[in-house]
Structures are given as structure tokens and as C-alpha cells.
Amino acid sequence: MDGSPLNVLGSASFNVNIFSHSVNHDIHVVRGLSNHLIIGFDFITKHGLSLDAGKNTVFWSHKSGST
């Protein structure tokens, strides 16, 4: 990152499906990113997604239904 502002093309609220778990979240479309998708810390904490860097895995930390 070079500190320059992001070129946000738009934002919308979408249902996101990960591992058969559906959540609603605001998605921002940004031009010129080096990755197609970035899952931010806001998404991770709001929806209870857990990361295990040692095992290179991602999982839901709770077993509730859609949030």
C-alpha cells in the first residue's frame, strides 16, 4: 500500500455465502486492487469468522444460522 486513496466505484448490501453459511454485509467495489476479494476485519468480527493461520484454515466460530 502506498497510502493513496482507494477508487471506490460503489457499495451495496449483499448476502454472502461461505461454507453453507449466509450473512448480509455491505460490499465495496474498488478499482485497482491486487486481489479480487478482500475480507476485512469488520466482516470477520461481525459474523464470527475464525482464522487458524497455523493450519491455514477458516471456519465459523459459532453454529448459529444466518445473521
MOKAZI-V644232 format. One record per pair of residues at least 4 apart in sequence whose ideal C-beta (glycine too) atoms are under 8 Angstrom apart, sorted by sequence separation. I is the first residue (numbers start at 1). J is the second residue. If there is no record, write none. Layout:
BEGIN
I_J, I_J
END
This chain:
BEGIN
17_21, 39_43, 40_44, 41_45, 42_46, 43_47, 52_56, 17_22, 18_23, 33_38, 39_44, 44_49, 52_57, 16_22, 43_49, 44_50, 51_57, 52_58, 15_22, 16_23, 44_51, 51_58, 52_59, 15_23, 16_24, 50_58, 15_24, 16_25, 49_58, 50_59, 14_24, 39_49, 49_59, 50_60, 13_24, 14_25, 16_27, 49_60, 50_61, 13_25, 14_26, 48_60, 49_61, 13_26, 14_27, 47_60, 48_61, 12_26, 13_27, 48_62, 11_26, 12_27, 11_27, 11_28, 10_28, 11_29, 25_43, 10_29, 48_67, 8_28, 9_29, 47_67, 8_29, 9_30, 25_46, 46_67, 8_30, 9_31, 25_47, 7_30, 6_30, 7_31, 23_47, 7_32, 16_43, 18_49, 19_58, 21_60, 18_58, 19_59, 19_60, 24_66, 23_66, 24_67, 22_66, 23_67, 21_66
END
